[in-house]
Amino acid sequence: MADVINKVISFITGDNEDGDDKQILLKQLAREIQQNKYAKFYRPRQEEADPSLAQYFYSIYKIVYPARKFLRDPDTIAKIKRIILESYLDKETMNVLKRITPAAIEERKKNAGAELSNQLEEDLLALSKGFDSPRLTAADKCYRLVTIFNNFVSWDYYSFLKKFDPELPEDNFTEAPKFTAQRTDIIMADLASFLTVLPPFDIPGIAATGEDGTPKADWKTVFEVFKYCRNGQDLIKQELWDSLLVNLKDLKNSLMINSMIRLASRNPVWELKAVPVQEEPLSVLYLDHKTAEVRQVILDITDKQRNFQIIALEKAVFNASDVTRLNFYTPKKSAILSEKDVEPYLYAPALNHLLAFIQDFLSKDMAELCDIMLVRGQWTNNAASIAMSDGYHNVIDISPQIIKLDETLSEDGSNGPRLRSALARLDRDRTQERYINSIVSGINEEALNLINKAVPSLIVVGKHIKMLMDDFQKKPYELIMNWKELGQVSKTPLPQRLSDSYKKLNYFVQLMLLETKKE
């Protein structure tokens, strides 16, 4: 025995120069095969697989063929997953699942109204707690068996068998096949692949059979699920599957297939290098899927509510729902980018609204009001008047910056020609996508910066107008000393004018926050 081990080490390290040790190991391996209980599968002198090996695989193929067709349908797999999970979930969690089916959510939309989003969030929390249960471990093990079974029955038996009988029909088991011997070097890759799909016989909790060869895994539940999905008809008789598992374990333990591969590859120390598959448990995958599904519903509801709010605020501020003042950074041109599957102009609606608000309100009505309150008004607190004035002018000064940004996308701008050229080549050269996204991303970032500069200043102006509204109601006045004089200058009563301006500023700030998707 020690001599054999030394020869193996010598072969691996390459210490033998003439290959004698390798030949000795291969001859010894051939002798061991002759003593193997499955020796009939191999013809050593001819280096061929015997037709009996094909017949063995053919017998497996006949057993698993109905399952191959059954498990090929994605809807069937989805149904199996659902049935397994539902059989292990408690009643309370099942009730949650029933409340968040697409049909149930559509029905709830009719009555729940704006509260539906909050209700669905609560349902997701309850669902997560329900899936955090030891019972789901059993469901995961059960579906792991389904996966093992599916991998085994889905192995390409037909292509393997056609190497022994090229005339073998795929869907007809009535005629006996005419298998002939086949060179093992031609089929050794298939044999190695077959070893990777054999059911595990030594993994705790999901081992296919115990030490005595009898099935130990919960195959009964698996086959009951199959039977349920087939309206009470057996997919494969479990007794037949149990018998096959015992035989497969015996074949695996005999190392007959491994030995055939070693001889065929002329590598006496060949070992199967199986890559472990890291699978998410069924319960985790299902919970993630269901959570994503419900969150999309919540997002759709939120977006719908958000769009309604935006339309209402547009009307309140501009008396219109389509306010476009820029020439290039516009929602219409953004749609062209979206159609090309590249980054769109994310803040085109908001930036157009900001420019329109500056031009239509701040530079006109608000300019007159500021002239009355800041220039003619006698403030007791100069710091407050300066803060309001700075806030107002900070926003006014953003207008030319917005126009300048838009002009970079013109025919003569720094971004326009580059963007149009890249878009023209995009259909035939998708590598342009990154370049386009880089340009548009920079423009979007600059647009957002301008909006983020404007909003805090608008909030400051609105805050001071609210202070002025409150001061007008006080007796004596605390902030403005000459209210009576100012009232004579304004064509519209100042309280009404201040109130209208405050509302418009407030609505506009809300519009900006919604259009930039800030809470």
KOLSE-631379 format. One record per residue: x, y, z of N, C-alpha, C in turn; residue in three letters. Coordinates in steps of 0.1 Angstrom, whole numbers, plus 5000, padded with zeros to 4 digits. Example, Ala and Ser with C-alpha at 12.3 -4.5 7.8 and 13.67 -1.06 7.14 Angstrom:
513249435078512349555078513249675078ALA;512849785071513749895071512950005079SER;
end
This chain:
500849885000500050005000500950135000MET;502050125008502950245009503550264995ALA;503850154988504450164975503550234965ASP;502250204966501250274957501250424960VAL;501250454973501150594977502350674972ILE;503550604973504750674969504650694954ASN;504150604946504050614932503050734928LYS;501950744936501050854934501650984936VAL;502450994947503151124950504151154939ILE;504851054935505851064924505151114911SER;503951064908503251104896502851244897PHE;502351284909501751424910502951524910ILE;504051494916505151584916505951584904THR;505751484895506551474883507951424884GLY;508251354895509651304898510051194888ASP;509051114883509451014874509551064860ASN;510551044853510851104840510251014828GLU;510250884830509850804819508350764819ASP;507650804830506250774831505950634835GLY;506850554839506650414843505650404855ASP;505850494865504850494876503450514872ASP;503250604863501950634858501350514851LYS;502150444843501650324837501250214847GLN;502050204857501850104867500450134874ILE;500250264878499050304884497750274875LEU;497950304862496850284853496550134852LEU;497550054851497349904850496649854863LYS;497149904874496549864887495049904887GLN;494750024882493450074882492549984873LEU;493149944862492349854853492049724860ALA;493049674868492749544875491649564885ARG;491649674892490649704902489249714896GLU;489249774884487949774877487349634874ILE;488249544870487849414867487249344879GLN;487649384891487149324903485849404909GLN;485549514902484449594907483149524903ASN;482149544912480849474909480149524897LYS;480549644892479949694879480949684868TYR;481849584869482949564859482349544845ALA;481149504843480549474830480449604822LYS;480449724829480249844822481449884813PHE;482649814816483849864809484549744802TYR;485149774791485949674783487349724783ARG;488249674792489549724794490449724782PRO;490449604775491349594763490949694752ARG;489649704750489249794739489149944744GLN;489249964757489050094763487650154758GLU;486650064760485350104756484350084768GLU;483250164767482150144776481250034770ALA;480849944778479949834773478549884770ASP;477849824761476449864759475549854772PRO;476049764781475249754794475249884802SER;476349964800476350094807475250184801LEU;475150184788474050264781472650204786ALA;472550074787471350014791470950064805GLN;471950074814471750124828471150264827TYR;471850354819471350494819470050494812PHE;469750404803468450404796467350374806TYR;467650284815466650244825466350364834SER;467350444837467150574845466250664837ILE;466650684824465950774815464450744814TYR;464150614814462750584813461950614826LYS;462650604837462050634850461750784851ILE;462750864848462751014850462051094839VAL;461851024827461351104816460051184819TYR;459051124825457851204828458151324837PRO;459051314846459451424854460151534847ALA;460951494836461651594828460651684821ARG;459651634816458651714809457851794819LYS;457551734830456651804840457351924846PHE;458651914849459452024856460052124846LEU;459752104833460352194823459452324823ARG;458252314828457352434827457652524839ASP;458052654836458252754847457052764856PRO;455852764851454652774859454452664869ASP;454952544865454852424874455852454885THR;457052494883458052524893457452634903ILE;456852734897456252834906455152784915ALA;454352694909453252634917453852544928LYS;454852474925455552384935456052464946ILE;456752574943457252664954456152714963LYS;455052754956453952814964453352704973ARG;453152594968452452484976453352444988ILE;454652434985455552394996455552495007ILE;455652625003455652725013454352735021LEU;453252725014451952735021451752625030GLU;452352505027452152395036452852405049SER;453852495050454552515062454252645069TYR;453552735063453252865069452152855079LEU;452152945090451052935099449853015094ASP;448753005100447453065095447553215094LYS;448153275104448253425104449053475092GLU;450153405089450953455078450253425065THR;449553315064448753285052447753395049MET;447153445060446153545059446753675053ASN;447953705057448753815052448953805037VAL;449353685033449653655019448353675011LEU;447253635016446053645009445653795007LYS;446053875017445754015016446554095006ARG;447754035002448654104993448754044980ILE;447853954976447853904962447454024953THR;447854024940447454134931445954164931PRO;445154054931443754074930443154134943ALA;443754094955443254144967443654294969ALA;444854324964445254464965444454554956ILE;444054514944443154584935441854614942GLU;441354514949440054524956440154624967GLU;441254624974441554714986441654854981ARG;442154874969442355014964441055084964LYS;439955014962438655074960438155144973LYS;438655094985438055134998439155205006ASN;440455155005441455205015441855345012ALA;441855384999442355524995443755544999GLY;444055665004445455705007446055625017ALA;445255555026445855475037446455335032GLU;446155305019446555175015448055155016LEU;448855255013450355245013450755205027SER;450255275037450555235051450155095055ASN;448955055050448454925054449354815047GLN;449854845035450654745029452054735036LEU;452554845041453754845048453654765061GLU;452454775067452254695079452154545075GLU;451554515064451454375059452854315057ASP;453654395051455054345048455754325061LEU;455554405071456254375084455754245090LEU;454454225089453854105095454353985087ALA;454453995074454953885065456353855069LEU;457153955071458553925074458653855088SER;457853885097457853815110457353675108LYS;456353655100455853515098456853425091GLY;457753485083458753405076459953375085PHE;460053455096461153425105460753315115ASP;460653195110460053085118460852955115SER;461052875125461752745123461052655113PRO;459752675112458952595103459452615088ARG;459952735085460352765072461652695068LEU;462352655078463652575076463252435069THR;462152375074461652255068461152275054ALA;460552385051460152425037461352435028ALA;462352505033463652515025464252385022ASP;464252295032464852155029464052085019LYS;462752095020461852025011462052074997CYS;462152204995462352254981463852224977TYR;464752214986466152174982466052034975ARG;465251954981465051814975464451824961LEU;463551914959462951934946464051984936VAL;464852074940465952114932466952004928THR;467251924938468151814936467551714926ILE;466251684928465551594919465451654905PHE;465151784904465051844891466451844884ASN;467551874891468851864885469151724879ASN;468751624887469051484883468251444871PHE;466951474871466151424860466351514847VAL;466851634849467051724838468451694831SER;469251614836470551574830470251524816TRP;471151554806470851524792471051374789ASP;470151284794470351144792470251114777TYR;469351184770469151144756470451164747TYR;471051284749472351304741473351204745SER;473451164757474451064761474150934755PHE;472850894755472450764749472650754734LEU;472450864727472550874713474050844708LYS;474950854717476350824714476550664713LYS;475550594719475650454719474650404708PHE;473650474705472650444695472150564688ASP;472850604677472450734669470950734665PRO;470350614663468950614658467950614669GLU;468350634682467450624693466450734692LEU;465150694693464050804693463950864707PRO;463550994707463551064720462351034728GLU;461151024722459951014729459250874728ASP;460050774724459450644721460150544729ASN;459550474739460150374747459550234743PHE;458850224732458250094729459250004722THR;460150064714461149984707462449974715GLU;463049854716464249834723465449904716ALA;466249974723467350044717468449944712PRO;469249984703470349904698471649964701LYS;472049944714473250004719474449934714PHE;475550004711476849944708477850004717THR;479049944718480049994726480550134722ALA;481150204731481550344728482850364735GLN;483750434728485050474735484850554747ARG;485550524758485250594771485850734770THR;486850764762487350904761486250994755ASP;485350934747484351024741483251054751ILE;483050964760481850984770482351034784ILE;483651044786484151074799483651204805MET;483451304796482951434801481551424805ALA;480751334798479351314802479251244815ASP;480151144817480151074830480551164841LEU;481451254839481851344850480651444853ALA;479951484843478851564845477751494852SER;477551364849476551284856476851284871PHE;478151264875478451264889478051384896LEU;478051504890477751624896476251644899THR;475351564892473951574895473351464903VAL;474251364908473751264916473251324929LEU;472051264934471551324947472551304958PRO;472651394967473651384978473251274988PRO;474251194992473951085001474551105015PHE;475151225017475851245030475651385036ASP;474651465031474451595037473351585047ILE;473751625060472751615071471451695067PRO;470351625070469051695068468451675054GLY;469351655044468851635030469451515023ILE;470251425031470851315025469751225019ALA;470151175007469151094999468850965006ALA;469950895011469750765017470650765030THR;470250675039471050655051472150555049GLY;472850525059474050435058473650295054GLU;472450255057471950125053471450125038ASP;471450235032470950245018469550285016GLY;468750285027467350325026467250475025THR;466250525018466050675017465750735031PRO;466450845034466250905047465651045045LYS;465851105034465251245032463751235030ALA;463151355032461651355032461151365017ASP;461451255010460951244996459451224995TRP;458851175006457451155006456651285004LYS;457151385011456451525010456651574995THR;457851554990458151604977457151534966VAL;457051404967456151334958454751364960PHE;454351394972452951434975452651574968GLU;453651664969453551794962453351774947VAL;454251684941454151654927452751604924PHE;452251514932450951444929449851544930LYS;449951644940448951744941448851834929TYR;450051864924450151954912449651884899CYS;449551744900449151674888447751614890ARG;446951694899445551654901445451514906ASN;446251474915446151334921446851224914GLY;447551254903448251144896449751144900GLN;450251024902451651014906452551054894ASP;453651134897454651164887455551044885LEU;456050994895456850874895456450794908ILE;456350674907456050594919457150614929LYS;456850654942457950674951458750554953GLN;458150434953458850314956459950294945GLU;459650334933460550314922461750414924LEU;461450534928462450634931463350594943TRP;462750544953463550494965464450384960ASP;463950294952464850184947465950234939SER;465650334931466750394922467750464931LEU;467350534941468350604950469250504957LEU;468750384961469650284967470650234957VAL;470250214945471150164934472150274931ASN;471750404930472650504926473750524937LEU;473350514949474250524960475350414959LYS;474850294956475750174955476750204943ASP;476250254932477050284920478150394924LEU;477650494931478650604935479750544944LYS;479350464954480250414964481250314957ASN;480850254946481750164939482850234932SER;482750364930483750444923483950394908LEU;483050314903483250264890483350374879MET;482450474880482450584870483750664871ILE;484150694884485450764886486550694880ASN;486650554881487750484876487750484861SER;486550474855486450474840487050614835MET;486650724842487150854837488650864839ILE;489250804850490650804852491350734841ARG;490850624837491450544826491350614813LEU;490150664810489950734797490750864796ALA;490950934807491751054807493251024808SER;493650904811495050864814495550934826ARG;494650964835495051034847494550954859ASN;495450874865495050784876494650854889PRO;494950984890494651054903493551154900VAL;492751144889491751234887490651234898TRP;490251354902489151364912488151464906GLU;486851434909485751524905485851654913LEU;485951764906485951894913484651964912LYS;483751924921482351984921482452124927ALA;481752214920481752354924480452364933VAL;480552394946479352404954478452524950PRO;477152494948476252594944475652664956VAL;475852794957475352874968473952914965GLN;472952854970471552884967470852964979GLU;470153064975469253124986468153024989GLU;467853015002466652925005465352974999PRO;464452884996463152914990462453024998LEU;462453015011461753115019462253255017SER;463653265016464253395014463853455000VAL;464053364990463753404977462253454975LEU;461353374981459953404980459553534987TYR;460153554999459953675007460453795000LEU;461653784994462253894986461353924974ASP;460853824967459953844955458653914959HIS;458053854970456753914974456954054979LYS;458054084987458254214992458454314980THR;459254274970459554354958458254384951ALA;457354284950456054294943455254394950GLU;455154384963454254474971454854614971VAL;456154624972456854754973456654834959ARG;456554754948456254814936454854874935GLN;453954804942452554854943452554984951VAL;453254984962453355104971453955214963ILE;455055184956455655294947454755344937LEU;453955254931453055304921451955394927ASP;451455354939450455434946451055574949ILE;452355564955452955694959453255784946THR;453655724935453955794923452655864918ASP;451555784919450255834914449755954923LYS;449955934936449556044945450456164942GLN;451756134940452756244938452356324925ARG;451956244915451656314902450356394903ASN;449456344911448256424914448556554921PHE;449456544931449856664938450656764930GLN;451456704921452256794912451256874903ILE;450356804897449356864888448556974895ILE;448156944908447457044916448257164919ALA;449557144923450457254926450757334914LEU;450957274902451257344890450057444887GLU;448857394889447757474886447657594896LYS;447957564909447857664919448857774917ALA;450057734912451157834910451157904897VAL;450857824886450957874873449657884865PHE;448657824871447357814864447457734851ASN;448457644851448657554839449357434844ALA;449357324835449957204839451257174830SER;451457264820452657244812453357384811ASP;454457394818455257514818456657484814VAL;456957514801458257494796458857624791THR;459957664797460657784794462057764787ARG;462557654789463957624784463757564770LEU;464857564762464857524748465357374747ASN;466257334755466857204753466757114765PHE;466857164778466757084790465257084793TYR;464457004785463057004786462556854788THR;461256844793460656704795460556634781PRO;460256714771460056654757461356594752LYS;462456664754463756614749464256504759LYS;463856504771464156404781463556274777SER;462356274771461656154767462356084756ALA;463056164747463856104736465056024742ILE;465656074753466756004759466255874766LEU;465055884772464455764778464155654768SER;463755694756463455594746464755524741GLU;465855594743467155534739467755454750LYS;467055444761467555364773468855424779ASP;468955564779470055624785469455724796VAL;470255784804469855864815469055984809GLU;467856014814467056124809467456254817PRO;466856364813466956494821466056484833TYR;466656444844465856404856465156524862LEU;465756644861465156764867464656864858TYR;464356824845463756914835462456984840ALA;461456904845460256974849460557074860PRO;461357034870461557124881462357254877ALA;463357234868464157354864463357444855LEU;462457394847461557474839460657554848ASN;460157484858459157544867459957654875HIS;461157634879461957734886462157864878LEU;462557844865462757954857461458034855LEU;460357964852459058024850458558104863ALA;458858044875458458104887459258234889PHE;460558234886461358354887460858464877ILE;460658424865460258524854458858574857GLN;457858484860456458524861456058584874ASP;456658544885456258584898457258664906PHE;458458604907459458674915459858804909LEU;460058814895460458934889459359034886SER;458158994889457059094887456259114900LYS;455359034904454459064916455359064928ASP;456258974929457058964942458059084942MET;458559124930459459244930458759364935ALA;457459384931456759504936456559494951GLU;456159374956455959354970457259384978LEU;458359324973459659354980459959504980CYS;459659564969459959714968459159784979ASP;457959744981457059814991457659775005ILE;457859645008458159605021459659635025MET;460559615016461959625019462559765017LEU;462059835007462559965004461860075012VAL;460460065011459660165018459360135032ARG;459460015036459159975050460160015060GLY;459660055071460560095082460659975092GLN;461659905091461859785099462559815113TRP;462059755123462659765136463859665137THR;463859565129464959465129465559465115ASN;466759535114467359535101467859405096ASN;468259315105468759185102467759095095ALA;466459115099465359045093465159095079ALA;465159225076464959275063466059235054SER;467359235059468459195051468359045047ILE;467958965056467758815054466758795043ALA;465658865043464558855033465058905020MET;465759015020466359075007467358975001SER;468258925009469258835004468658704998ASP;467658655005466958535000466258554987GLY;465658674985464958704973465958724961TYR;467058794964467958824953468858694950HIS;469058604959469758484957468958404946ASN;467658404947466858324937466858394924VAL;466658524924466658604911467958584904ILE;469058574911470358564904470558424898ASP;469758324902469858194896469358184882ILE;468458284878467858284865468858274853SER;469858364853470858354842471658224842PRO;471858164854472558044855471757924849GLN;470457934850469557834844469657834829ILE;469557964824469657984810470957934804ILE;472057974811473357934807473557774806LYS;472957714816472957564816472257504804LEU;471157564801470357524790471057544776ASP;471757654776472457684763473657594761GLU;474157524771475257424768474757314760THR;473457294759472857184751472557234737LEU;472757354734472457414720473457364710SER;473257404697474057364686475557404689GLU;475657524695477057584697477457564712ASP;476757494720477057474734478157374736GLY;478657364748479757274751479257124752SER;477957104755477456964756476656924744ASN;475957014737475056984727475656904716GLY;476656944709477256874698477756734702PRO;478356724714478856594719477756494721ARG;476656544727475556464730474856414717LEU;474656504708473956464696474756364687ARG;476056384687476956294680476956154686SER;476956144699476956014706475555954704ALA;474556024705473155964703473055914688LEU;473655974679473555934665474255794663ALA;475255774671476055644669475555534679ARG;474655574688474255484699473655354694LEU;472755354684472155234679473055134674ASP;474155174668475155074662476355054671ARG;476455144682477555134691477055164705ASP;476755054712476155074726477255124736ARG;478555124732479555174741479355324743THR;478555384734478355534736477455564748GLN;476755454753475855474764476455534776GLU;477655484780478355534791478755684789ARG;479155714777479555854774478355944775TYR;477255904770476055984771475656004785ILE;475655894792475155904806476055994815ASN;477355994811478356084818477956234816SER;477656264803477356404800476056444807ILE;474956354805473656394811473756394826VAL;474456304832474556304846475156434852SER;476156484845476756614849475756724848GLY;474956724837473956834835472956824846ILE;472456694849471456674860471956724873ASN;473256694876473856734889473856884890GLU;474156954879474257104879472857154881GLU;471857094874470457144875469957124889ALA;470257014896469856994909470457084919LEU;471757124916472457214925471757354924ASN;471357394913470657524911469257524919LEU;468557414918467257394925467557404940ILE;468557324944468857324959469357454964ASN;469957534955470257674960469057764961LYS;468057744952466857824952465957794964ALA;465657674966464657634976464857684990VAL;466057674996466257735009466057885009PRO;466457954999466258094998464758134997SER;464058054990462558074989461858045002LEU;462357955010461857925023462058045032ILE;463258105031463658215039462658335036VAL;462458355023461558465019460058435025VAL;459658315023458358275028458158295043GLY;459258255050459258265065459058415069LYS;459758505062459658645066458358705062HIS;457758655051456458705047455358665057ILE;455558545063454658495073454858585086LYS;456058625089456358715100455658845098MET;455658895085454959025082453459015084LEU;452958895079451458875081451058875095MET;451858815104451558805118451758945124ASP;452759025120452959155125451859255122ASP;451259235111450159325107448959305116PHE;448859185122447659165131447959215146GLN;449159255148449559295162449259445164LYS;448959475176448759615180449459635193LYS;450559705194451159785183452059695175PRO;452359745163453259675154454659655160TYR;455259545157456659515163457759515152GLU;457359475140458459455129458459575120LEU;457259615115457159725105456459845112ILE;457059965112456460075119455460155111MET;455560145098454660235089453760155080ASN;452960065086452059985079450960065072TRP;450560175078449460255072449960325059LYS;451160375060451760435048451960335037GLU;452460215040452660115030451360065023LEU;450260065031448960025026448460115016GLY;448860245017448360345007449160324994GLN;450360274994451160254982450660134973VAL;450160024980449759904973448359914968SER;448259874955446859874949445959774955LYS;446559664959445859554966446159554981THR;445059534989445359535003446559445007PRO;447459505015448659425018448459295025LEU;447459285034447259155041446959045030PRO;446059085021445658985010446958955001GLN;447659054998448859044989449858954996ARG;450158975009451058895016450658745017LEU;449358735020448758595021448858525008SER;448558584996448658524983450058484980ASP;450958574983452358554980452958434989SER;452558435001452958325010452458195005TYR;451258185001450658064996451358014983LYS;451658114975452258074962453758024964LYS;454458094974455758044977455757904983LEU;454757884992454657754999454357644989ASN;453357674980453057574970454257544961TYR;454957644957456057624948457157544955PHE;457457574967458457494974458057344975VAL;456757324978456257184978456457114964GLN;456157194954456357144940457757104937LEU;458757194941460157164939460557034947MET;460057014959460456904967459856774960LEU;458656784955458056664949458756634936LEU;459156734928459756704915461156664916GLU;461856684928463156634930463156514939THR;461856464942461656344950462256354964LYS;462156464970462556474984461356464993LYS;461556405005460356395014460056535019GLU;
end
